[in-house]
């Protein structure tokens, strides 16, 4: 029952639907009491040979009229109660999606895609059932069950009613026990389903790698193993679920046995007529649904409670990135002052960045280079405030970055990440993702700057070409350049290219960077690259080594200093000359 308290905010919001739905259910329950009474009277008329044809037609007409009315009223309560439950599912899905989009990178490092998908689908459905079937079953069980018992006791025979209902407390005890077991096992089943979701998502996303290494059979084995675990966990749930109906059927059967056995005695003694006993047995039949509903109620509620606990756990997880009350809303121009003394991913973890200090003015270009694992991507994440600096300050336009509204920081940066992601949409829609109202001329201009326009023109459908999931129909270089065009079109104050030119040749790289230098003179550009020629025109180049700045300066200054930058640049230039000589 705790889940109803947890959902009280929703019931208060949609109280009209539930109040009117309950009133309609009460009317349905009341009308359902009339046919058994009519049947009993007809039996007594037949027994006394006093039933007339006109009376029979009246009774038939009454029962048919009640049947039509019940049909309409049952449709109405379904619309009211189940309609409200669908609104709850929509509200929770919207809340989850809004929460997902506002959580930092660390949230997704702790939770898997499969887990979040399972919560957004299966768990939401279980909570929806709680607000729909759960409300129906408990209200109908109490209303119809209470009315039937009251009618049996007050209008027929209270002694027989007491005797007949003696087995019911046993059923209440057993269903409560089954419910507690069901809660635990349903939680385990949902957790196993989350892992299965992860397995499927990973296998589909990484199918090329799986095939490249010939691991199809191994991945099939792993999937079958996880699938079998899901089946096992759900079978455990089904075993407990399967106990409800037999238990209720056994109790109802015992009630029938008591009703017929003791009822016959009351008829023989003259305390009841045959018609009254007939009505009593029919009323007892009406109790079957409330009893079944009671068992279903515990089933639905325990599933809903386990699911809502999982949903609430996610929704209550707060972002580490707090926003101050009087956050700055002014647009960001592009000046950058970085003074990172220390950054650690966790409080007791090692320092990932140390003593990273530099400044960048609007319109300047920053190049960040270094060995793999030197801290380049971490630094870029901090600049966008995907995480907060452990010790130190990052300032945008002389204002600490954590003093800005998060929307302003997001709007100020355009990022082309290492892992380029394209949606299963047209090329034009992918380019215009951050600016849906962009004209086709703006889209074409961005693609020209990214040196992808000529490639797109060669496609049969041009900018209307559907790229498939994650851009499966495009080459790596094409996907990379479309991602660059998308960032260019958004026209941010600060454009970040995180090793975003690795899949293009040196000539295309120079075309893209040259176009950006010529047309985006007011835009601050930050580039992380392995190919040092990409940053050779930068206003400032940082050479990162083990989380700190090993060298800093312009290309000319770094070449004069010697060290890692000079050695790597000369080696790459030599490799380029050798490749060109080999191709000629």
Secondary structure as GFF3:
##gff-version 3
##sequence-region A 1 584
A	DSSP	alpha_helix	2	6	.	.	.	ID=ss1
A	DSSP	alpha_helix	8	13	.	.	.	ID=ss2
A	DSSP	alpha_helix	15	47	.	.	.	ID=ss3
A	DSSP	alpha_helix	53	77	.	.	.	ID=ss4
A	DSSP	pi_helix	78	82	.	.	.	ID=ss5
A	DSSP	alpha_helix	83	102	.	.	.	ID=ss6
A	DSSP	alpha_helix	105	110	.	.	.	ID=ss7
A	DSSP	alpha_helix	113	118	.	.	.	ID=ss8
A	DSSP	pi_helix	119	123	.	.	.	ID=ss9
A	DSSP	alpha_helix	124	129	.	.	.	ID=ss10
A	DSSP	pi_helix	130	134	.	.	.	ID=ss11
A	DSSP	alpha_helix	135	151	.	.	.	ID=ss12
A	DSSP	pi_helix	152	156	.	.	.	ID=ss13
A	DSSP	alpha_helix	158	164	.	.	.	ID=ss14
A	DSSP	three_ten_helix	165	167	.	.	.	ID=ss15
A	DSSP	alpha_helix	168	205	.	.	.	ID=ss16
A	DSSP	alpha_helix	207	212	.	.	.	ID=ss17
A	DSSP	alpha_helix	216	268	.	.	.	ID=ss18
A	DSSP	alpha_helix	274	315	.	.	.	ID=ss19
A	DSSP	beta_strand	336	344	.	.	.	ID=ss20
A	DSSP	beta_strand	351	360	.	.	.	ID=ss21
A	DSSP	beta_strand	365	370	.	.	.	ID=ss22
A	DSSP	alpha_helix	376	383	.	.	.	ID=ss23
A	DSSP	beta_strand	391	396	.	.	.	ID=ss24
A	DSSP	beta_strand	399	400	.	.	.	ID=ss25
A	DSSP	three_ten_helix	401	403	.	.	.	ID=ss26
A	DSSP	alpha_helix	406	412	.	.	.	ID=ss27
A	DSSP	beta_strand	413	416	.	.	.	ID=ss28
A	DSSP	alpha_helix	427	431	.	.	.	ID=ss29
A	DSSP	alpha_helix	440	449	.	.	.	ID=ss30
A	DSSP	alpha_helix	453	457	.	.	.	ID=ss31
A	DSSP	three_ten_helix	462	464	.	.	.	ID=ss32
A	DSSP	three_ten_helix	469	471	.	.	.	ID=ss33
A	DSSP	alpha_helix	476	490	.	.	.	ID=ss34
A	DSSP	beta_strand	494	498	.	.	.	ID=ss35
A	DSSP	alpha_helix	506	519	.	.	.	ID=ss36
A	DSSP	beta_strand	524	528	.	.	.	ID=ss37
A	DSSP	three_ten_helix	532	535	.	.	.	ID=ss38
A	DSSP	beta_strand	540	545	.	.	.	ID=ss39
A	DSSP	beta_strand	548	553	.	.	.	ID=ss40
A	DSSP	alpha_helix	555	561	.	.	.	ID=ss41
A	DSSP	alpha_helix	564	583	.	.	.	ID=ss42
###
